[in-house]
Amino acid sequence: MDSLADELATQLQAIDSEVSGFVGSGWTGLSSGAFAESFWKWHAGAKDVHTGLAEMASLLGIAAGAYESQDSHSGAALSTQMRIGG
């Protein structure tokens, strides 16, 4: 999940550079304004997706650690029960 969020951030930066280059190159008129408005709305949505992916990656890491810890505790408890004949 982390790598997906990182890849999205990298691609967004590349798209920003490319779009800024041709939007800022003197392109004017209704089509320029309409494109820029739509692009920045899309861009805001893509940043929201990136934020969500990064948060999910963090939460999945926390959950994985909790599951691993619980599994270790359960395994130790089962081993103890097996040794004492439970």
Phi, psi and omega per residue, in radians:
M1 nan -0.722 3.109
D2 -1.028 -0.764 -3.096
S3 -1.173 -0.585 3.091
L4 -1.149 -0.762 3.107
A5 -1.110 -0.725 3.123
D6 -1.119 -0.736 3.132
E7 -1.116 -0.715 3.109
L8 -1.086 -0.757 3.126
A9 -1.079 -0.736 3.132
T10 -1.105 -0.788 -3.140
Q11 -1.160 -0.653 3.092
L12 -1.086 -0.715 3.115
Q13 -1.098 -0.727 3.132
A14 -1.125 -0.755 3.121
I15 -1.133 -0.730 3.094
D16 -0.962 -0.832 -3.114
S17 -1.081 -0.791 -3.104
E18 -1.149 -0.821 -3.115
V19 -1.162 -0.745 3.122
S20 -1.048 -0.612 3.129
G21 -1.098 -0.806 -3.094
F22 -1.545 -0.437 3.063
V23 -1.257 -0.638 -3.129
G24 -1.494 0.083 -3.068
S25 -1.535 0.182 3.135
G26 1.870 0.029 3.093
W27 -1.190 2.127 -3.097
T28 -2.306 3.055 3.088
G29 1.839 -3.110 -3.093
L30 -1.077 -0.733 -3.111
S31 -1.139 -0.665 3.102
S32 -1.102 -0.819 -3.140
G33 -1.118 -0.734 3.136
A34 -1.136 -0.745 3.120
F35 -1.097 -0.858 -3.097
A36 -1.037 -0.771 3.139
E37 -1.074 -0.814 3.140
S38 -1.148 -0.727 -3.139
F39 -1.071 -0.790 -3.087
W40 -1.218 -0.518 3.012
K41 -1.150 -0.795 3.098
W42 -1.066 -0.758 -3.116
H43 -1.057 -0.755 3.113
A44 -1.070 -0.713 3.090
G45 -1.125 -0.717 3.116
A46 -1.121 -0.655 3.091
K47 -1.158 -0.634 3.068
D48 -1.099 -0.718 3.092
V49 -1.081 -0.780 3.119
H50 -1.026 -0.808 3.130
T51 -1.052 -0.758 3.117
G52 -1.096 -0.754 3.117
L53 -1.119 -0.735 3.132
A54 -1.117 -0.712 3.120
E55 -1.165 -0.735 3.102
M56 -1.070 -0.725 3.127
A57 -1.060 -0.753 3.124
S58 -1.106 -0.823 -3.130
L59 -1.155 -0.644 3.080
L60 -1.133 -0.650 3.077
G61 -1.101 -0.737 3.110
I62 -1.124 -0.794 3.140
A63 -1.099 -0.727 3.125
A64 -1.064 -0.732 3.101
G65 -1.099 -0.719 3.127
A66 -1.154 -0.740 3.110
Y67 -1.111 -0.740 3.140
E68 -1.094 -0.757 3.120
S69 -1.102 -0.801 3.132
Q70 -1.107 -0.695 3.125
D71 -1.102 -0.727 3.108
S72 -1.109 -0.773 3.130
H73 -1.112 -0.745 3.133
S74 -1.124 -0.725 3.107
G75 -1.100 -0.734 3.122
A76 -1.144 -0.729 3.128
A77 -1.132 -0.711 3.121
L78 -1.140 -0.728 3.105
S79 -1.068 -0.733 3.121
T80 -1.095 -0.791 3.132
Q81 -1.091 -0.671 3.138
M82 -1.160 -0.664 -3.130
R83 -1.196 -0.636 -3.082
I84 -1.618 0.060 3.038
G85 1.472 0.447 -3.100
G86 -1.402 nan nan
